[in-house]
Amino acid sequence: MSIRTILFDLDETLIDTNELIISSFEHTLQHFRPNEFKREDILQFIGPPLADTFKQVAPDKIDDMIEVYRAHNLEHHDELVTPFDGVVDTIKQLKEEGYQLGIVTTKIKSTAIRGLEVTGLAPYFNVIIGLDDVTNAKPDPEPVNKGMAAFGAKPEETMMIGDNHHDILSGQNAGTKTAGVAWTIKGRETLEKLNPTYMLDHISDLRKILRK
């Protein structure tokens, strides 16, 4: 059965938010745990929900850390967020070809929408599943299941695409095809170990895969 519904993670999959995320973590960690974390230490924090990350750092200050992180993130958001090479053209083409396109992210929905608007991608996505739309975040299948339900899609007709382990696992747990993106800051080998259905070296590879 052919793929008709494509669900994407947002950060580091469609839009480059590396510097925004890293700088927001640096700002927050320096505030609460001064001089304890280097830039390379922060890479492990990219992807999971903020509450899960800050629980490891200061379990008694999770809400305070999230507040500081989000304030810094929003303040610098528009200047640091850009689409990855070829993303806008590829997404536009997929939409014109009739594919159902959705976002499944661990960001809160309003921030995800802002990222889509800043990068010119908002017109192509009418389904956005954010952290505040689910009880259980990725790698639980709930976010992907909600994305499919919004389209009335079946797992065998759906692909979940992302840059992090929890994106691939969430799709696998929901029974969809999966694709990892080789431009992940964590290195393509981290995703290859999870055996996604496909690996994308460039976003345009997606159309080649779908044509097959």
N, C-alpha and C positions, 0 to 999 in steps of 0.2 A: 504494500500500500504506500502511495507517495506522500511526501510531507506537504501539508497545507498550512500548518500553524507553526510559527517560529517564535520562541520565547527567548529573550535576551536578558542577561545581566546588564547593568548599565556601566558602572564605574570600571574602568580598565578593560572593558569589552567593547563598548561603543565610543565612550568618551574618555579622554585622558585626564584623569583627576589625580595622578600620582603626586605631583608637587603640592596640590591642595590638601590631600589627605595626610601626607607626611608632615607638612608644615603645621597642620592642625593638631596632629599627635605630638609633635615636638613642643608646640606651645603649651598644650595641656599637661604633658608629662613634666615639663620644666616647672610648671606652676605647682604641681602637687608632689613631684618626686625629683627635685632639682639635681641635675648633673648625673643621673643614674642610667639614662638611656642614650645610646648612640643611634645614628640614622639607620645603621644596618639592623639594629634590634627592633626597629619599628616595622620592618617589612612583614614580620609574622602577624602583625595586628591588622593588616589590610584585608578586608573581606568580611569577617564575621561581624555580627551586630556589636555596637559599641559597648553595650552592657556586658557582653561576654568577655570582651577584651579588658575593660576596666575592673571587672571582678577579679582578674588575675593580678592587677596592679595595686588596687586599694579598695578592697571589698566594702569598706565602710563609707566610701565617698563616690560611689558609682554615679549617682544622680548629679552631684556637683561637677564631676569630671565631664559627663555628657553635656551639661549646660555650657561649660567653658569651651569644649571642643566645637559644639554646634555654633556658638557665637562667633568664634574665629573662622570656622568654615564658611559660614554665610557671608561674613564681612569680605572675604577674599575670593568668594566663589566665582564671580563673573570674569574676573581678570585672569584666572588660572585654568579654566575649563575649556578644552577644545575637543572636537571630534577627531578620532584617529583617521589616518589617511584612507580615503576611499569610502568611508562609512556613509556619508550623506548620499552619495551617488548610488551606492549599493542598496541602501534601505529604500530610497526613492524608487529604484527599479523593481525591487521585490514587491513593494506596495502596488505599483502599476501592473504587475503581473498577477495580482490577485491573492498574494499570500496574506494570511492573517498574522499580524505582528504585535507582540506584546512585550512588556518589560516586567521582569521579576527581580526585585532588588531587595537588599537588606537596608537600604536607605528609607527614611520616612518619605511618604508619597510626595509631599509638597516640595521637598528638596530634589527629588528625582524629576519632577515636572520642571522645576527651574533649570536643571541641567539640560533637559531636552529642549527647552525654549532657547537657552543661550546658544546652543549648538545647531539650531535650525532643524532638529529632529522631531519636534513636538507634533507636527501635522501627520506623521506616519504611524503614530501609536495611539490607539483608542482604548487600550487595556493596559493599566499600570498597577501591578501588585507591589505595594510597599510594605515595609516592616510593620506599619500600623494597621495593615489589612489582615494580618495573620496572627494566630496564637503561637505557632511554631515556625521559626525561621528556617531557611536552608541550613543544613542538608536535609531537613525533614521534607517530605514530598508535598506538604500542604501548600506552599506558595505556587509550585508548578501546577498542582491540581487545581488551584483557584484560577490560575491563568487559563488552563484548558477549559474549565467550566464556563468562563466568561465568553469563550468562543464556541462552546459546544463541541470541542475537539476531543478526539480519542488519542490515547498515548501513542499508538502506532502511526498516527498522522502528524505527530508533534516532535519538534527538536528543541532542546534546551541548550543554549550557548553561553559560555562564561569563561572567566579568567582564573577562577579559583576552585579549590577542591570541593567546596560546598555547593557550587553551581552544578558540577558534574554529578556529584552524589545525589543531589536533589532530583535531577532529571532521571537518573538511574532508578532511584527509589520510587519515582512516579511512573516508571515504565516507558519513558520516552527515549528517542534517539538523543545523543548528546554530542556536542562539539566543544573542544577546548581551543583557546586562542593562543598562538605561539608568542604573541607580543606581551604576555603576562609578565609583570615585573618579577615574579617568583621563578621564572624560567619554565620553558615548555616541558622539561622533563618531569616537573612536579605534577603536571596534568597527564602526561603520557603514562605515568605509573597507575593511573586510575582507569586506563583503557576506555577513553571516550570513543564513541562511534567514529568520530572524525577529529582531525586537527586542522585548524585553519592557519596558514602562514600569512595570509592577507584576507581581509574581509571579502574581497571579490571571489575568493575560492568558494564561498558559500553558493554562489550562483552556478558554478561549475558542478558542484556536488548535487544540487537540486535538479539540474538538467539531466543528470544520469538516472 
